Amino acid sequence: MRMHTRIVPLAMTTALLAGGTAAMATGAAGAAEPKGDVTAQSCYGSARNYTGTPGGPGRNAHWPATGTYAYATRNCTDINLKVNYTRDVRVCFKNTGQCNGWKKAKKGVWKVAASNVRDGAGFYIQFKGANRSTGKIAY
């Protein structure tokens, strides 16, 4: 009888430990699961502030500075903007000399200005109108 009382608590302890381990593993897996698009999260995590260069009569504002290009990185597959004021934007590429179509970027909301951009591609952003633009950019 004495041996029986030791086995039952030992068996219960083993069962509780196994259940606790399973619960911990499930909890850890649940905690590791991404919330939303992991690529977008890591891309936006590399975002930085930008201040565009104002345009002039008949010239749109742009970023980066006149005559320079930014270069796409591995951080993002797209060029993303979060503008401080709603603007129409487009991306122009160094190698082709072509710009994509205008897109409306709304204040405080991430906007994909160009998608599936090759790593290392040179580009600049145009903002419709002469007023400079400020906000965040991730590319």
N, C-alpha and C positions, 0 to 999 in steps of 0.2 A: 504494500500500500504506500509506503513511504516513497518508493521508487516511482510509482505512478504519479504522485503529486509533483515530482520534479519534472517528469516528462511533459505533462500538460502545460505547465508554465513555460518550459523551454520551447515546446511546439508553438505556443501562442506568441512568444517573443519572436521566433523565427518568422512566423506568418506576418506579424506586425512590421517587422523590419523589411521583409520582402515587399509588402504593400507600400510601406513608406518609401522604399527605394524606387518602386514603380511610379509612385506619385511624384517623387522628386524628379525623376527622369522625364515624366510627362510635363511637369511644371517647367523644367529647364528647356525642353524642346519648345513648349509654348512661348516661353520668353524669347527664344531665339528666332521665332518666326517673324518675318518682316511684315510691317504694316504698310501696305501700298507698294509702289514700284521701287525696288531697291536701287536700280540704276538712277532713277530720278532723284532719290534721296542723296546718293553719293555725289551726283552731279551738282545738285543745288548746294550741297555742303562745300563745294569748291567755289561757290559764287563770290564775286567781289563787287565792290561799289564801282560805278563808272560815272564820269561826267563828260558828256559829249561836247564837241566843238560847235559853236553856233554857225549857222549858214550866213548868207548875205542875200542881196537882191538876186532872186532867181536861183539861189543855191540852198540846198537842204542842209540841215545840221547833220553831224555825223560823229561816229566814234570808231577807232581812236583818232588821234590828231591827224591833221591834213598830211597826206602823203605817206602815212604809215598803215600797217596792217596788223591785225591780231592773228594768231595762228591756233587753229582748233587743236584741242588736247585729247588725250585718252579718257579724261574725266567724264566727258559727255559725248553722246552720239549726235546731239543737236546743239544749236545755238539758242540759248534761252535768255529772255529778258524779263525783268520785273521793273517796270517804269514807275516813276513817282507821279507822273501825270499821263493821262491817256494820250497815246500817240499812234500814228500810222508809221510802221517800220518796214524796212526791207534789208536784206543782206546782199552785198555785192562781193564777188569772188575775184581774187587776184589772177589766177591762172586763166580764167575764161573771159574776164572783163565783163561778165554778165551779172545782173541783179535778179533776185527772185521777185515775185509779186508783192505788193503792199499788203500788210496784215495789220489789223487793229490790235494794239497792245493796251489793255485796260490797266488803269492805275492799281498798283498793289497786287496784281495777279500775274503768275508766271505765264509767259507766252513763248511758244516755240517759233522763233523767227526763221529758222532754217533747220530742216531735218536730214538725218543720215549724212552728216558732213564728215568727210574723210579726215582722219587725224593729220595734222600738219597743214591743212588747207588755209591759205591766207584769205582774210576777209575783212570787211569793214561794214558797219551798220549805218544806214541812212535813216534819218527821222524827217518825215514830211514837214516842211516849213523851216524857217530860219532859227527858231528858238532852240537853244541847247536842251539836251535831255539829261536827266540824272536818274539813277536807280541802281539795280543789281544786274550783273551779267554772269552767266555760267556757260562755258563752252569747252 
